[in-house]
């Protein structure tokens, strides 16, 4: 029902910025809450940020709050993650996910669709 494709990952130095994009397909994209998760080697996939269906509500993991900004453009069927002041511990594969909800959640199991991931590497 929904397909997601992430882009924008890459290599950046500590303190730098990257903007991740997630392109979505599907007629009802605007009805989905969206989230970003990340997974570093040897670690569990963890919540990063989520945004409600209309973009009115956002929530962030404590580790990224104040540094990352999630946003969406329903007309373009896009969701973004602006990452600033990057740290080596931000290094991970970042995944875009869609939830059949208008609110958003931090729980992995609540998300119905996932992108393939994009690698973000922050050098020390």
C-alpha positions in Angstrom: 0.0 0.0 0.0 2.9 2.4 0.8 6.4 2.2 -0.6 9.2 4.3 1.0 12.6 5.2 -0.5 15.2 7.0 1.6 18.0 9.1 0.2 20.5 11.8 1.4 22.8 9.7 3.5 26.6 10.0 3.3 29.8 10.8 5.1 30.1 13.9 7.2 32.5 15.2 9.8 31.5 15.8 13.4 29.5 18.9 13.7 28.3 18.8 10.1 24.8 18.4 8.7 22.9 16.1 6.5 19.3 16.2 5.2 17.6 12.8 4.7 14.6 12.5 2.4 12.0 9.8 2.1 9.9 9.6 -1.0 6.6 7.8 -0.5 4.1 6.3 -2.9 0.4 5.6 -2.2 -2.8 7.4 -2.5 -3.3 7.8 1.3 0.1 9.1 2.3 -1.4 12.0 4.1 -3.2 9.6 6.4 0.0 8.1 7.7 2.1 9.2 10.6 5.8 9.0 9.7 8.9 8.1 11.6 12.6 7.8 11.3 14.6 5.0 13.0 18.2 4.1 12.9 20.3 1.0 13.5 24.0 1.0 14.2 26.1 -2.2 13.9 25.5 -4.5 16.8 22.6 -2.5 18.2 18.8 -2.6 18.0 16.9 -0.4 15.7 16.0 2.7 17.7 13.5 5.5 17.4 14.7 8.8 16.2 11.8 11.0 15.4 8.1 10.9 14.4 5.6 13.3 12.9 1.8 13.3 12.8 -0.2 13.0 9.6 -0.6 16.8 9.2 2.8 17.7 10.6 1.3 19.4 13.6 3.0 17.2 16.2 6.5 15.9 16.4 8.4 13.8 18.8 12.2 13.1 19.1 14.4 10.7 20.9 16.3 12.4 23.7 19.6 11.7 21.9 18.7 13.9 18.9 16.4 16.5 20.4 17.5 20.0 19.6 19.8 18.7 16.8 17.4 16.9 14.4 14.2 18.2 12.8 11.6 16.1 11.1 9.2 17.6 8.6 6.9 16.5 5.8 5.3 17.7 2.6 2.1 15.8 1.9 1.6 17.4 -1.5 5.0 16.0 -2.5 4.6 12.8 -0.5 7.9 13.5 1.2 9.3 13.3 4.7 12.6 14.8 5.8 15.1 14.5 8.6 17.4 17.5 8.9 20.3 16.4 11.0 22.6 19.1 12.5 25.5 19.1 14.9 26.2 15.5 13.9 28.2 13.2 16.3 30.0 10.0 15.7 27.3 8.2 17.7 24.8 9.2 15.0 26.4 6.8 12.6 23.8 4.3 11.6 21.5 3.1 8.8 18.5 5.4 8.9 15.1 4.0 8.0 11.9 5.8 7.1 8.7 4.2 8.3 5.0 4.8 7.9 2.3 4.0 10.4 -1.5 3.7 9.8 -2.2 6.4 12.4 -2.6 10.1 12.4 -0.7 10.6 15.6 2.7 8.8 15.5 4.5 6.5 17.8 8.0 5.6 19.0 7.4 1.9 18.9 8.9 -0.1 16.0 6.2 -2.7 15.9 3.5 0.0 15.3 4.9 0.9 11.9 3.5 -0.9 8.9 5.9 0.0 6.1 9.7 0.6 6.0 12.2 1.9 3.5 15.4 0.2 2.6 17.6 2.5 4.7 20.3 5.0 3.9 23.8 5.0 5.5 24.9 8.0 7.6 28.5 8.0 8.7 29.9 10.7 11.0 33.7 10.8 11.2 35.4 11.8 14.4 
